[in-house]
Amino acid sequence: MKRLLVELENLPEAGKKYSGELDSEIFGIDDEEVTSIGSLAFDLHVQRFENELFIRGNISAPFKFRCVRCLGYFDYVVEVCDFAASFQIDSQNVVDVSDSLREEIVLDFPAYPKCADGGMENDCMAKTPYFGVDKEGGTGVNSSAPIRNSGVWDALNELGDHH
């Protein structure tokens, strides 16, 4: 699996731009709820400040999520446009920043993924008239059971009248 390794010996003082992709295998996700469907793309600026490596830029990766409303699937690109990370540098010559990129993408997953997140709100199977029971409007569904003008004890009172 390809990793993003920053070689400190070849890093200019003004920093260096890193652009590319890491294999989707970096996520290790293949689940019913979410599946990685593409590579992690990055466009980063990496710079060294004494004993610290600072990285900033944009990262993104496409996934297939399961909608929490309709249980259908939709594609969604997780984008982090203001990614920033800092690494302590000891005596190493190479710093692997791959795990930091992966973690940031995973932290930006939608908490409750819905078709609307993927721009498919109109395709969500949960948008049926049956979910409009409590709403005003022309859903064509009766809003509730008919209310009778009887009290809660009337059924018991009727039982007592028959004896």
Buried (B, 14 or more C-beta within 10 A) or exposed (E): EEEBEBEEEEBEEEBBEBEEBBBBEBBEBEEEBBBBEBBBBBBBBBBBEEEEBBBBBBBBBBBBBBBBBBEBBBBBEBBBEEBEBEBEBEEEEEBEBBEBBBEBBBEBBBEEBBBBBBEBEEBBEBBEEEEBEEEEEEBEEEEEEEEEEEEEEEEEEEEEEEE
